[in-house]
Amino acid sequence: MIERFLLLWAAMPPTHRQLTISTILMALLLIWAVVAPLDVVSNAIGEVLPMTRVKSVQHLEGGTVAEI
């Protein structure tokens, strides 16, 4: 079985090998992201304060901002 895989792997063009490795890596990372426990969750209330170049944001035709 391994010999057959190695022969198939050797016959593949380099681009197909790279695509195969990338696909396997992405699948493993996705599985890890779904299965891995989340240890710490942090919620915080904050305010963004710009240091320079403060600009007003307005609707081109006027109006009221209902939600950001």
C-alpha positions as CSV (number, residue, x, y, z in Angstrom):
1,M,0.0,0.0,0.0
2,I,2.8,2.4,0.9
3,E,4.7,1.4,-2.2
4,R,1.7,2.2,-4.4
5,F,1.3,5.6,-2.7
6,L,5.0,6.4,-3.2
7,L,4.9,5.5,-6.8
8,L,1.8,7.7,-7.3
9,W,3.4,10.5,-5.4
10,A,6.6,10.3,-7.5
11,A,4.5,10.4,-10.7
12,M,2.7,13.6,-9.7
13,P,3.8,16.9,-11.1
14,P,5.3,19.3,-8.4
15,T,2.2,21.6,-8.6
16,H,-0.1,18.7,-7.7
17,R,2.1,17.7,-4.8
18,Q,2.0,21.3,-3.4
19,L,-1.7,21.4,-3.8
20,T,-2.1,18.0,-2.1
21,I,0.1,19.1,0.8
22,S,-1.8,22.4,1.1
23,T,-5.2,20.7,1.1
24,I,-4.2,18.2,3.8
25,L,-2.7,21.0,5.9
26,M,-5.8,23.2,5.6
27,A,-8.0,20.2,6.4
28,L,-6.0,19.4,9.5
29,L,-6.1,23.1,10.6
30,L,-9.8,23.2,10.1
31,I,-10.3,20.0,12.2
32,W,-8.1,21.5,14.9
33,A,-10.1,24.7,14.9
34,V,-13.3,22.8,15.4
35,V,-12.1,20.3,18.0
36,A,-9.7,22.4,20.1
37,P,-11.2,23.8,23.3
38,L,-11.3,27.5,23.9
39,D,-9.7,28.1,27.3
40,V,-10.3,31.8,27.8
41,V,-12.9,34.2,26.5
42,S,-12.4,37.9,27.1
43,N,-15.1,40.5,26.6
44,A,-14.3,44.2,27.2
45,I,-16.0,47.5,26.7
46,G,-13.7,50.1,25.1
47,E,-13.5,53.3,23.2
48,V,-11.5,54.1,20.1
49,L,-9.6,57.4,20.4
50,P,-7.8,58.6,17.3
51,M,-4.5,60.3,17.8
52,T,-4.4,62.4,14.6
53,R,-6.4,63.3,11.5
54,V,-9.9,63.3,13.1
55,K,-12.5,63.4,10.3
56,S,-16.3,63.7,10.5
57,V,-18.3,60.9,8.9
58,Q,-21.5,61.9,7.2
59,H,-24.0,60.5,4.8
60,L,-23.7,62.1,1.3
61,E,-27.4,62.9,1.2
62,G,-27.9,63.7,4.9
63,G,-29.7,61.5,7.3
64,T,-29.3,59.9,10.7
65,V,-27.0,57.1,11.7
66,A,-29.2,54.5,13.3
67,E,-26.5,52.0,14.3
68,I,-22.8,51.5,13.9
